[in-house]
Amino acid sequence: MLSIRNIVKQYAGHRALDDVSLEVESGKIFGLLGPNGAGKTSLIRIINQITAPDSGEILFNGVKLNQSHIERIGYLPEERGLYKKMEIGEQMIYLARLKGLTRDDATQKLKFWFKKLDMESWWKKKIEELSKGMQQKAQFVATVLHEPDLIILDEPFSGFDPVNAELIKDEILELNRKGATILFSTHRMESVEELCDSIALIHKSHKILDGRVKHIRNSYKNETYLVEYTGDQLAFDGSQPFEVISETAGEDNSNTIKIKLSDNSANDVLQYLLPKTRINMLQEVIPSMNEIFIEKVNLIN
Amino acid sequence: MNKILLIIQREYVTRVRKKAFLVMMFAVPLLVAGMFKLIAYVAKDSDQISKPQTVKVIDESHQFEGKLKNAKNIQFVPTNEPLEQAKAGLKDNEDLSVLLISKDYAHKPVQFFSKKKPSFTLTGEVENQMNQIASTNTMLANHIDTALINKAQKNKVSVSAMEVTDAGTKDADVGASMGVGVACAILIYMSLFIYGAQVMRGVIEEKTSRIIEVIISSVKPFQLMLGKIIGVGLVGLTQFGAWIILSVLATKIGGQHASGGMAQFLVTLQNLPFGYILFCFLFYFITGYLLYSALFAAVGSAVDSETETQQFMFPITMPLLFTYLLSVTVLFRAPDSPLAVWLSMIPFTAPVAMMIRIPFGGVGPWELAISMTLMVVGFLFTTYVAARIYRVGVLMYGKKASFKELAKWFFYKE
């Protein structure tokens, strides 16, 4: 869907993006992760053609990004905002028409969404009469009303209460199932980890990592396992086929050890432990995105 | 292009629907009508004697007996009643007054009694006649031939201002030209400010409510700026259109009651080339508005709240304010002075300066053509500069902008 190639964006005094390249696959959910100030919003603004890069190019379905693509993108900025004194219905239709919908088309779609999200009674209300959460909901509708192929959401869940956040999450997943490509941007990595098919990590204007979430996490596995057993605490004398990293005692006479393997497999571990104790669980430790990020940043520094 | 139309439509409709717009639309013509009524009323009250007035004359000096002549609506009645008795009759009759001429009238003031303050016409008439009679008396006492003096006094020269135009000569009523010129200058000055500030406020609103990012992910910043400027401008034109129509109606109604000097004023007003003045007014309003509102939009984009606009507003509005103050104090008395001509050429000052000059008719076609061309060049230039600042400014938050900063924004690449 999106091919981002060697994007450089220079602001007075600092470089917001330095040679960033990404591939966003069609129909997938892509996470743009990184701490605040890493350059995520700069990149998103370039994709939305709000600003232009100093060098590099972006291809939208293989075509160089141009004005005609604007109507196929839905954008929810991090800083939410609507006209405070304008009625919601009118405002949504206006925004949809700016994205190329006809008035009738926009009205029809808006009715559908308002019904779906229980907002029917808001039509004649002004934005300033709504609560913050309601405003966010309205803004989400404005983002997806014109049925964009690519939906860009900058910090989508900030500002929502848990119930609405869940609601919006479900809507996003449904849109994705119907074929829309989603591009998330967030600094709270754990919040989108389970949603994303692929991610890219941005740190200090550079892309430091990207790929499928599964692949990344698998590639960051380092033969570490958790084993939980019930029984007396085992004593390791060094003859065991693994290295013990930590030991913790749990409830009901259970113990958990974190171990690291070198040449052998988990089977060897089980073989060694089975005669000695009762094993409840053996689990491979897969690092979280947050841990990977920290490890990666430390590596660079 | 279609999107600009959408923006224009929104900007226009949301403003026209406001109550303040309707209130302004009717309040101003009502004020105009009220003003005409007031002028007509005052003029009638002071200059005209509507009912016959009787003046009882108590002449203790006996110098004026039989010499006061009845004038239109004024009748002089000599009486020998004592003053107190004569004054007693005044309380019941507004149209009666008493003139007391003491023996030593040359040194002691002549007194005029009436129930209400007498009109200037009445006292003026009395004063006039008495002065003439007194001087005739003095001349007679000194054996001067009054017939000769009368003849000498007939050599009265009156200067009547005639303007030579292509159509022949016509009365040049400087007063009406001045009035129209100053009124146009004030109107254009105020409207440039009012509608320019509306554009600025609109930009600030979009910026502070943060909707700006949603909008410019759909349209170019320049489209948004232009749409806003045109939309607000159309609101201004609508307002003017309504005012002109309603004011003409109001004047027509108010004018029916006007008489004397007022009626004459209205007649001279009608002799001015209204079509030409209106065309120039609209031209200078539109181009001046485009020129200034672009700058106002740039200022709006550079700040986070209206209170921060001060530092930028001052230099922008200086030329306009300066011309305006000069216009209403000096220029309207010297509409073709070099200063006025120069100011009417510079695009930043021309809208006001030119509107002062145009009703006097002294602006040549070439002058007008140059000034108008410069206006168009001027607004294209400010729009270009403003658009470059605007596109960067609207996305800048929490940064206190200085002129240096604005200059930097101007040179930013896309």
Interface residues (C-beta under 8 A of the other chain):
Chain A: A12 R45 N48 Q49 I50 T51 A52 D54 I70 I73 Y75 P77 E79 R80 G81 L82 Y83 K84 K85 M86 Y94 L95 R97 L98 K99 Q139 A142
Chain B: K3 L6 I7 R10 T14 E205 E206 S209 R210 I211 I212 E213 V214 I215 I216 S217 S218 V219 L395 Y397 K408 K413 E414
